[in-house]
């Protein structure tokens, strides 16, 4: 039962992110949306521990990697320039 609840939380994160893009005009490359995708993928992966499905697993890994890449881009672009010595 707990795996089902965690999986539903994953779905909630995905739907919340997508709804926020449509309704509240979040940026699809923004940190909030990417964090929703990361949490959605992680929660769904946890739920797959109970009832494994290879296609769902691969999909979640891809979503997770793409979202982590996006967070990395944000982090690198917001990094302060090095100070001259």
Order of alpha helices (4+ residues) and beta strands (2+ residues): alpha-alpha-alpha
